[in-house]
Amino acid sequence: MPGCHKQVTTATIIAISAERFGCQLPSEEILEIFATDLDLNAQGLDVWLGARSAPGNASKEAASRGRQ
């Protein structure tokens, strides 16, 4: 069906990966264990994206692309 897709979240990937690894904890408990890590990762991405889009950072962005 065009335009129809399943949204895969980081939480879904973590739960599926843990299950494949052999973890027998319920998905809710697995996500509780990783909650702080997921939150910190999201905060880090928010800061990083904000810094990239800040005015005056075009030259820094261009320089970082040249180093890749």
N, C-alpha and C positions, 0 to 999 in steps of 0.2 A: 504494500500500500504506500504510494508516494507521500512523502512528508511525515510518515509515521515512524518513529524510532523510540527505542527504550533508552532512557537517560541512565547512564552508569555513573554513579558517584564514587568518590574515594572510599566512603564507608562500605559500599557494596563490594568494591575490589578487595578491601581488607578482610571482610567477612568471608568471601569466597576463597581467598588465598589461605586464610587460617584453616578453613575446612579442608582444603586440598592438602595442606600440610599435615593434617590429622588431628587438629584441635577439636575437641568434643564439647567445648563450651558453647552455650547459646550465643547467637549473633549479638544480642543486646549486651551481654557481658563482655564480649570481645571488643565491641565499640566503646564500652565504658573504659576499658583498659587503655585504649588508644585515644580517648577523647582529648586529653591534654596535648598530645602530640599533634593531632589534627588541628586543634585550635591554634597552636603556636605556628604551625606551617601556614595556615590561612593568614595569620597576622603578618608573618614574614613576607608572604606574597603581596599582601596589601601594601606594605611599606615599600617593597621593591618596585611594584608597579607605579605607586605614587611618585617615587623618586624619578623614575624613567619619564613620566609624563609632566614633571614639574617644568615650568618655564626656564629657559636657559640651559637645559640639559641636552640639547640637540648635539652639541659638540662632544659631550661625554659619551652619548649613545653611539655616535659615529666612530669615535675612538675605540669603544668596546667592541664594535663589529669588526674593526680592523685587526683586533687581537685574536679573534676566534679562528 
